[in-house]
Amino acid sequence: MPIATQSPSRESGGAAVMEKAPERVRKPSPRYKVLLHNDPVNSMEYVVTTLRQVVPSLSEQDAIAVMLEAHNTGVGLVIVCDLEPAEFYCETLKGKGLSSSLEPES
């Protein structure tokens, strides 16, 4: 019996579903760069060790590259991630005596 009650207007409801599809497309959340600034106080070894402790996804080679970039150019890119982990990494690096900042990825 329900088949008999369906009308063509129900089938046009398919268009309404298509119209809603863009609502399900989520904009990617903004991402942030965690930056390490050159540090004339701490040893290079301490900086590398601290980077690896704070950002576990960094390999030894990545941490060395970040440290050298900061040493040679004044600032090194540690990681690009969502705001919450970026703030955590930045504040934790500062807490361990390293100079760090955030900036939006653009």
Stockholm file with secondary structure:
# STOCKHOLM 1.0

chainA/1-106         MPIATQSPSRESGGAAVMEKAPERVRKPSPRYKVLLHNDPVNSMEYVVTTLRQVVPSLSEQDAIAVMLEAHNTGVGLVIVCDLEPAEFYCETLKGKGLSSSLEPES
#=GR chainA/1-106 SS CHHHHCCHHHHTHHHHHHHHHHHHCCCCCCEEEEEEECCSSSCHHHHHHHHHHHCTTCCHHHHHHHHHHHHHHSEEEEEEEEHHHHHHHHHHHHHTTCCEEEEECC
#=GC SS_cons         CHHHHCCHHHHTHHHHHHHHHHHHCCCCCCEEEEEEECCSSSCHHHHHHHHHHHCTTCCHHHHHHHHHHHHHHSEEEEEEEEHHHHHHHHHHHHHTTCCEEEEECC
//
